[in-house]
Amino acid sequence: MTQAELANRTVRKVSWRILPLLGLGYLVAYIDRVNVSFAALQMNVDLGFSATVYGLGAGLFFLSYALFEVPSNVLMGRFGPRVWISRIMISWGVVAIAMMFIRTPTHFYIMRFLLGMAEAGFTPAVIFYLSSWFPMRFRGLAGILMGAIAGPVLSLDGLHGLHGWQWLFLVTGLPAVMVGLIILFFLPDTPATARWLSEDESDWLQREMSTEAETIGEPASHNILAALANPVVLRLGIIGLLTIGSSVTLGLSVPLLLNDETGLDTTYVGLLTSLGSLLSVVGTLACGMLCDRLGDRYGVLLASTAGVGLVYLVLALGLGHSSVVVVGAYLVWMFVYVILTASSIVIWPDLLHPRQLAVGGAAINTMCQIGGFIGPYMWGVAKDATGSFTPGLYGLVVANALAWLIVFFLARRARCGSGAAGFRADT
């Protein structure tokens, strides 16, 4: 058997064994992130939450996620990715279900904070885990499912004395517990412990991973402080704080915004967001194709950052004037923002040594989560002060413009040097 045949056979086997399970975990994670945006359609009215209360509570998830991100990934190194990813999913599933019992703003704040604490470290843990097997490219189906199920579940309002939003938290929290248990028993820690790989397949995969690690180069230090002080980590973190923070901010209010602008009921708003999520799947695939064919991830990141900022501007100008423009801009945003998110994340393993990737990725994601806390809170304050989503959208335009400038200078520096090596020279 040739090396090419061995490689194809190994990657194909790993793909079938690893991706469906982790993809399912990521699917459930995203559902539990966005369920509150659909629950808000009823919950805010039933519990009397203002836009500021909702924005602060929604954002507290990201603050606690940021605070516990690095400690979570340090513990992952101690317990192993299989056990730790499973622990994360089970604990956040329990907290997600408990969200159905909130009654006051304080309850909402506490449960959202606990939810972020429970989920902290999931994305970097998955990225770190997959860096030992192959690059990660999946996401998007969650939004389709969430939009499709939100309307019918919310329509259960009153069944067995529970509000529709309570049913939504229950129905979307249970899968996290179940998938966490499945991962605990079926996900291998490393290629070396995967019994379904033959000896030659396991050896080939481990050699490939070692070769990639040598290509990236040995980091100067492996401790937490060194990772946090790494200029690459800080630059990528600031970009994420501005861009991903902006996307989170809009995403948490999309059902409310569409409901206000179009007058559609929850079922049709859910179907509309499902269509948007379908476009995000296409955007994810398009990102991979563009990065591979162009060989220029920074160019893709620059273009998508500009595109997302333009969509925010169109939304700001279209609110209150044309529901067609608003819906169209939303659908374009769902396609472009995933390209922005994916193109920023896929360069993490390129710029960070695998031994630095867990903590470095956690530090980057921590800054992204801080953006996810600040954005929704300021968005809610602006909405309560003006009665409109427009000021918040202009704020997102400014944030993305700043991010574009940072990406532009980083891309120019990388091209003047030797790609990623131009960045690593600073580490």
N, C-alpha and C positions, 0 to 999 in steps of 0.2 A: 504494500500500500504506500502510495506517495504521501509526502507531507501535506500537499494540498488536499488530498482526499481525507487524510486524518483530521486536518483542521476543519473541513466542512462537516464531517461527521460529528466531531466534538461540539462545535458551535450549535449545530442543529439539535443535538441531544440536550445541551444545556438550555437552549432556548425553550424547548418544550417542558423541561423540568422546573425551571426557575421563573421565567417571565410570567406565566399564568398566575402563579401563586402570589408573587410580589405585585403584579399588576392588580390583582384582586384587593390586596392590602392597600395599595395606593388609591384605588377606586373608592374604597370605604373611607379612607382618610379624607379625601376631597369632599365626599358627601357630607361627612360630619363637620366639615369646615363651612360649607355653604348652607346647611339646613337652617341656620339661624336667620339667614336673609329671607327665606320663604316663611319661616315661623313668624317673622316680624309683621307680616301682612295682617295676622290676627292678634298676635301676642301684644304688640304695642297698643292696640285698642283695648283689649281685654284687661291689661294690667296698667294702662294709663302711662306708658313710657313715652317721653318726649324724644325728639331726634338726638338730643345731647345724651340722654340716658342710654339710648340704644347704641349710639356711636361709641360712648365710653365703654359700655359692656362688651360690645363686639370687639373693640380694640384691645381690651384687657387680655383676651386670649393670646394675642401676639406679644404683649409685654411679658407675660409669664413664660411664654415659649422662648422668648429671647433670654430671659434670666436663667432658665434651666437648660438651655441648649447645649452649652459646653459641658457642664457637669454630666448631663445625660450621655454624651458621646464618650466621655472619659470612662463612665461606668460600662458602656457598651464594650470598650476595649477589655475590661476586666471580665465581663460575663459572656462575651461573644455575641455576634450579631443575631443569631437565631433566637436565643433566649431574650435578648433585650428588645428586639423588634416585637416579639410576642408580648412581652410585658407592657410595652407602650400601647399596643392595640387593645389589650384587655382592659387596662386601666382607663384609657380614654373612652372606651365603649361604656363602661360603668358610669362614668361622669356624664357622658352624653345622655344616657337614659335618665339620670337624676335631674337633668335640666327640666324635665316635665313637672317638677315639683316647685319651681320658683314662683314666688308671689310678689316680691318687692324688688325695687332697684338693687338693694344690697344683696339679696339672694342672687340676682342676675350677675352682679359684679363678681361675687365669690365663685359661682359655678363656672363662669367663663374663665376666670383666673385658674381654677383647678383644671379645667379642660386643657388650657395651654400648657400647664405644668405636666399633665399626663402625656400629652402628645409630643412634648419637646424632644427634639433629636431624631424624629422619625425620618424626615427627608434626608439629612446628612447620613443617617445610618444606612438607608437604602442605597444612596449614592456610593458610600464607602463599600458596602457589601457587593454591589454590582461591579465596582471597579476591579474586583478580584475575579470577575467572570467575563464581562464584556460591557461596552458603553450602554447607558440607559436611554431608551427612547420610547416612552409610553405615557399616556395620560389622556383625559378628555372624555372618556365614556362616562365618567362619574357625573359630569354636568348634564349629560343627556338623560341619565337615569333620574337624577335629582329633579330636573324640571318636569319629567314625565310623571313621577310619583307624588310630587308636592301637592298638586291640585287635588287628586283623589284622596290623599291622606288628610289634607286640611278639611275636606268635605265631611270627614267623620266627626266633625264638631258636635259635641253633645252625646256621642256614643259612650255608654257606661259612665256618664258623668264627667267625661274628659273633653277638654277643648281640642280643636283640630291641631293646634300647634303642639299640644302635649303628645298626641298620637305621633306627630312627625318626629319628635325627639326619641320616642320609644322605638319606632320602626327603623329609624336610621342608626340608633345606637347598638341594637342587638347584633347586627352583622360584624361589628368591630370585635366584639368578644369572641364570636365563633371563628372568625378568620384568624384571630390571634392564637387560638388554641390549635388550629390547623397548622399554622406556621411553626409553632413550638414542636410539633411532632414530625413534620415532613420537610422542613427547610434545612439543608446541610449548611454547616458553618463555612467551610472552605472547599475548594476542589479536591483537596487531599482527603476529606472525610465523606465525599460523595460516593456511596457504594455503587451507584448506578453508572459510574464512569469506569471504563476498563483501565488497566494500568497504563497503557500507552496513551490513552486520551488524557488521563490525569497528569501524566508527566509532560505531555505537550502543552497543556493549558498552564501549568505552573511555570514552565520555561518561558512561555509567551509573556506572562505577567511579570516575571523577573526581568525580561529583556526591556519591557516598557518602562519599568521602574528605573533601570540603568540609563535609559535614554533621557528621561526627565532630569536625572542628576540627583545626587545625594544632598538633602537639606542640611543647612548649617546646624540646626538644632531640632529636637523633636518635642520640646516641652510646650506647654500651653501658652506661656508668655511669648515665646518666640513666634508661634503661629499668629497670635493676636497682633504682634508688632510687625508682621510681614507686610511690606507695602502692597504686595499683590492682593493679600486678603483685605486690606483696608480699601483699596481702590474698587475691587469687585463688590465689597460690602456697601460702599456709598452708592454705587450704581443701583444695587438691589434695593437699598433703602428708598431711593427716589422712584424707581420704576415699578418694582414689585409692590412697594407700599402703596403707590397710586392705584395699581390694578386691584389690590385687595380692597382699597377704599371704595372704588366704584362697584366692585363685585358684591360687596356686602349690602349695597343699596339698589342693585339692579332691579329686583322685583318691585320694590317700592317706587322707583323712578318710572318704570314701565307702566305700573298700575296707575300712577298719577297722570302720566302723559297720554295714555291710550284709553283709560277707563275700562280696560278688559278685566274680567274676573280672574281669580287665582288659577283656575284651570288653564285658561288661555295664556296667561302670563307664563305659567309653567311650560306650556308647549312652545312658546316663543323662546324661552331660555334654553329649551332642549334643542331647538334649531340652532341657536347660537353655539351651544356646546358641540353640536355636530360639526360646525364650521371650525371649532377649536381643534377637533381631531384632524381635520384637513390641514390646519395650520401647523400642527405638530409634525405631520408627515412632510409638509412643504419645507419646514425648517431643516430637517435632516437632509433632504434632497439638495436644498440650496447650499448648505454648509459643505456637503460632499462635492458637489459639482463645481462650485466656485472656489473651494479651498480657502475661503476667506470668512471665518466666523465673525470677525470684527466688522466687516462690511455688512453682513446680515444683521448684526446687532445695531449698527448705526441706522440702517434703513428702517428696521422695525421700531426703534425708539422714536424716530421722526414720525413714522406712521401713526403710532399710538398717540403721540402728542397732538397730531392733526385731528384725530378722531375726537379727543377731548374738546378741542376748540369747536368742532362742528356741533357736538352735543350741546355745548354752552350756548352757541348761537341759535340752535334749533329749538331749545326748550320753550314751550309756550307758543310756538309759532307753527311748527309742522311736526305732527306725530310720525309722519312717514319718514322725514329726515332723521328723527331721533331713533326710530326703530332700525333704519338702514345703517346709521352710524354705530349703533350697538352691535349689529351683526358683523360689521367690518371690524370692530374692536375685538370681538370674540375670535376672529381669525388672526389678527395681527398680534394681539398681546401675548398669545402663547408662543409665537415665534420669538418675540422679545424675551420672554421668560426662559424658553428652552435654549436660545442662543447664548444667553448669559450664563446659564448653568453648565452647559456642555464644555465650556472652557475651563471649568474648575480642575478636572483631572489633568488637563494639558499643562496647567501652570503650577500645580502643586504635586509634590512627591506623594506617592501612595501612603507613606508613613506619616505624612502631614495632612493628608486629605480629610481624615475624620475630624480632627480638631479644627483645621483650617476651614473646612466646609461648614462646620458648626458656627465658627466665628462669622463667616460671611452671612450665613442664614440668620444669625442673631441680629445683625444690622438690618436685614430685610424685614424681620419681625418687628423691630423697633419702628420701622416705617409703617408696618401694618397696625401698630398701636396709635401712633401720632395722627395718621391720615384720617381714620374713621372718626376719631374724637373731634378733630378740627372741622371735619365735614358736618358732623352733627351740630356743633356750635354755630356754624355758618348757616345751616338750614333753619335752626330755631330763631336766629337773629334776623334773617331776611325772609323766611318763608319760602325760599327757593333753593334748588340744587345748583343754580348757575354759579354763584361765587365759589363753591367747592370745586366745580369743574375747571374754572379758571386757575384755581390753585394747582390742580393736577397738570394743567398745561405748563405752568412755570416749573414744576418739579421735573417733568419730562424734558423740558428744554435744558435745564441744568445737567441732567443725566446725559443728554446727547453731547453736550460740550465735553464732559469728562471722557465719554467713550471715544469722541473724536481725537482728543489728545493722546489717549492711550493707544488707539489704533495707529496713529501717525508714528508714535514712538516704536511700536512693535514692527512696523514696516521699515522704519529706518534702521532697526537692528536686524535681528534674525528671528522674527516671529515671536514665539513664546519666550525664547531665550532672552529677548530684550527686556522682558519683565523679570525673569528669574535672576538677572544680573543684579537686581536691587536686593535680593533676599540674602 
